[in-house]
Amino acid sequence: MSDMRDAVDLILAQWERERPDLDCSPMGIIGRITQLQREVFLAQRTTFARYGLDAPAFDVLAALRRAGEPYQLTPTALMRTALVTSGAITQRLDRLEEKGLITRERSEADGRAVVVTLTAAGRAALDAALPDHLETERELLDGLSERDREQLADLLRRLLVARGRVPQEP
């Protein structure tokens, strides 16, 4: 154990005292992930709000931007990228379309399919927010060296892959 202690260490020590028969070590990891999740959510919410966005909107705009020219994906592909239900993606798309950040049209290749396209305003909004978002994430990781960050990223990747979170192409 490192010399640094946090609130989770106190909780673990209390459980060790009260229930020495139980291995409470998973709480050390899950408790810290939960705490970090709250901090990440609040920091990102603040950052995105400066650009009139929220995390779900940013996710959709970023997925379309990463797709490259002509910045189009189907709602199903967006759903897979965002890991949300069809109802949730529809709500996100409705809000983004109202703001003029995306358009939804019938596909020219398949008239039954809908294609979502990033508008120039959507691209500008995403491109403006992205550097600030990356700086927010950098600040959240300030306590870690580059090597620590690589190790943590690798461990988290291994955990997610072991849990079946293998990426799918949009």
Residue pairs with C-beta under 8 A, 6 or more apart in sequence:
1 9
6 32
7 35
8 27
8 28
8 31
8 32
8 35
9 28
11 27
11 31
12 24
12 25
12 27
12 28
15 22
15 24
15 27
16 24
36 140
39 140
40 140
41 55
43 136
43 139
43 140
44 55
44 58
44 133
44 136
45 54
45 55
46 136
47 129
47 132
47 133
47 136
48 54
48 55
48 57
48 58
48 129
48 133
50 129
50 132
51 125
51 128
51 129
51 132
52 99
52 125
53 61
53 125
53 129
56 82
56 84
56 88
56 92
57 92
57 95
57 96
57 101
58 126
58 129
58 133
59 81
59 82
59 92
60 78
60 82
60 89
60 92
60 93
60 96
60 102
60 116
61 96
61 101
61 102
61 118
61 122
61 123
61 125
61 126
62 126
62 130
63 73
63 77
63 78
63 81
63 82
63 170
64 71
64 72
64 73
64 78
64 102
64 116
64 117
64 118
64 122
64 126
65 71
65 118
65 123
65 126
65 127
67 73
67 170
70 117
71 117
71 118
71 123
72 115
72 116
72 117
72 118
73 81
73 115
73 116
73 170
74 107
74 113
74 114
74 115
74 116
75 86
75 89
75 90
75 93
75 104
75 114
75 116
76 86
77 170
78 89
78 93
78 116
78 170
79 85
79 86
79 89
80 168
80 170
81 170
82 88
82 89
82 92
84 92
93 102
93 104
93 116
96 102
96 122
97 103
97 104
99 121
100 119
100 121
100 122
101 118
101 119
101 121
101 122
101 125
102 116
102 117
102 118
102 119
102 122
103 116
103 117
103 119
104 114
104 115
104 116
104 117
105 114
105 115
105 117
106 112
106 113
106 114
106 115
107 113
107 114
107 115
118 126
141 149
144 152
